[in-house]
Amino acid sequence: MGTDLSSSPSADLRVLRPDEWDQWYDSLLRAFGGVPEAAEERELWNSLTETERSIGAWDGDAVVGTTSAFDFRLTVPGGASVPAAGVTMVSVAATHRRRGVLTSMMRRQLDDVRSWGWPLAVLTASEPAIYGRFGYAAATYNVNARIDTTRVRLTVPPGTDDVRLRYVEPADVLDACEALYARQVPLRPGMLARSPGWERLMLLDPAGERDGASPLQCVVAERGGEPVGYARFRVKPEWEPAGPKGTVVLEDMEALDPAAHAAVWRFLFGIDLTTVIDARRRPVDEPWQYLVSDVRRCELLVRDSLHVRLVDVGAALAARTYQAPVDLVFEVEDSFCPWNAGRWRLTGDTKGAACERTEDAADLALSVRELGAAYLGGVSLAALAAAGLVRELREGALTEASVGFGSAVAPWLPHGF
């Protein structure tokens, strides 16, 4: 006879042992619907899981909660690579909802992140409403587009014809593509430096998740024999009585300059027997949007992506630069991590910054969530103030902060974790 878990006492938390991973991961999969993963996908996540940074909530012999953290380096405004805990694999068994399991795991995890000396925690949320109470806020957004290539034309800049594209097996050019990606990482806030092993995520291609599309395909863009861009994509062939209406599913692409970018997109627009490009998780300011003849027929959908939590307000604000000089005192509210609460003086410019405790009068009052939302430069503090979430206590401070915290390019998370 099974144990009646609904009446069991509170769960016990402990760091995951490697030999417990299968049971722990099975509990996670069940919480997300119980559909088994392909062997290659399960093996990849097994290899990437850092068990010493993973927590299991146990009720007797049963796993009833899971969470983990990856050791990431996140690009922040100014190009620095800052340690960040990539919070992942969060679940609570349906038998143990509303019993404090998630709160206890988040409490333990953020205490651990602080003890590791990492100023940030980041995550992507299956349900964004869950994480605000723990101090997380959406800091980056991405665009999904569904482009009607029968009605939309692309104008390309000079030099596009100098770029040549060739089909390649995705695995054969993995190192070259990763090198191109690595060159882009310091240029855009929100991007993650991929440590060894993470490159395999980009080739993950379970047949059961293609939804009728082809296996992963790849083209490399070259100029003078040197790679300057790439695209990984699938083609989903479909037909109607009038003829073909296939879809190009763009999974991943990078390009080093405007001509390379345009050359890759022109290729995608021209794939035979297709009428639609389904582009996923793209930057909100990606250049192709300004090259198309009719952006309305691109069906843009903006969605939240990376959620940021400042674990150490002083260290986090000092780790980035500011696009205009700032000298501001923040009154910060943080009920979940009270060590952040109080007044902080931030001084900084394009060369660097410092942030220290102060007793001086505050210029702006806000919670740690608003600081997290604005941290990567994609959300304006002025917009948050217009929503009633930031209070200006010194005239002019809001404009100073909004301009200083901004970013010349939109922050972007290229892939999930």
Buried (B, 14 or more C-beta within 10 A) or exposed (E): EEEEBEEBEEBEBEEBEEEBBEBBBBBBBBBEEEEEBBEEBBEBBEEBBEBEBBBBBBBEEBBBBBBBBBBBBBBBBBEBBBBBBBBBBBBBBEBBEEBEBBEBBBBBBBEBBBEEEBBBBBBBBEEBEBBBEBBBBBBBBBBBBBBBBEEBEBEBEEBBEEBEBEEBEBEEBBEBBBEBBEEBBBEBBBBBBBEEEBBBBBBBBEEEEBEEBBEBBBBBBBBEEEBBBBBBBBBBEBEEEEEEBBBBBBBBBBBBBBBBBBBBBBBBBEBEEBBBBBBBBBBBBBEBBEBBEEBEBBEBEEEBBBBBBBBBBBBBBBBBBBBBEBEBBBBBBBEBBEEBBBBBBBBBBEEBBEBEEBEEEBBBBBBBBBBBBBBBBBBBBBEBBEEEBBBBBEEEBBEBBBBBBBBEBBBBBBBEB
